[in-house]
Amino acid sequence: MEASLVGSEMCIRDSLTGGFTESPVVWYDNTENLGVRLATIPLEDAFYGTLLILGTVYFYEKFEAKRSLSLSSE
């Protein structure tokens, strides 16, 4: 599940930064970031977005497991 979410996020970000279009929808000022890109996505942006998605999935699964455990003990 996490891999498909990260893959979807990377495709969306790539399309916004000019990966599939002649002109990007989102412009990044390289003086304001590291200047290192993963495909067309600034590295820190890709890392931050992936961290947000995986963090949400992690806590969802953690709380869901806790809820399932409490429901099974009733």
C-alpha positions in Angstrom: 0.0 0.0 0.0 2.7 2.4 1.0 4.7 1.8 -2.2 1.7 2.6 -4.4 1.0 5.8 -2.4 4.6 6.9 -2.8 4.6 6.0 -6.5 1.4 8.0 -7.0 2.8 11.0 -5.2 6.0 10.9 -7.3 4.0 10.8 -10.5 1.8 13.7 -9.5 4.8 15.8 -8.3 6.7 14.9 -11.5 3.8 16.1 -13.6 3.5 19.4 -11.7 7.2 20.1 -12.1 7.4 19.6 -15.9 8.0 15.9 -16.1 5.2 15.3 -18.6 4.5 18.8 -19.9 6.5 21.3 -21.8 6.1 24.0 -19.1 5.9 23.1 -15.4 2.9 24.0 -13.4 5.0 24.5 -10.2 8.2 26.5 -10.4 10.9 26.1 -7.8 13.6 28.7 -7.1 16.8 26.8 -6.9 18.3 29.5 -4.7 15.7 28.5 -2.1 16.3 24.7 -2.1 19.3 22.4 -2.3 19.4 22.3 -6.1 19.4 18.5 -6.1 16.5 17.0 -7.9 15.0 13.5 -8.1 13.8 13.5 -11.8 12.3 16.9 -11.8 11.3 17.1 -8.2 13.5 18.9 -5.6 15.0 16.3 -3.2 13.7 18.0 0.0 10.2 18.3 -1.5 10.1 14.6 -2.5 11.4 13.7 1.0 8.9 15.9 2.8 5.9 14.7 0.8 6.9 11.1 1.2 7.4 11.6 4.9 3.9 13.1 5.2 2.3 10.2 3.4 4.2 7.5 5.2 3.7 9.2 8.6 -0.1 9.2 8.0 -0.1 5.6 7.0 2.0 4.6 10.0 -0.2 6.2 12.5 -3.4 5.0 10.8 -2.2 1.4 10.9 -1.0 1.8 14.5 -4.3 3.2 15.8 -6.3 0.7 13.7 -4.3 -2.2 15.2 -4.9 -0.8 18.7 -8.7 -0.5 17.9 -8.9 -4.0 16.5 -7.2 -5.4 19.6 -9.6 -3.6 21.9 -12.6 -4.8 19.9 -11.4 -8.4 19.9 -10.9 -8.4 23.7 -14.5 -7.3 24.4 
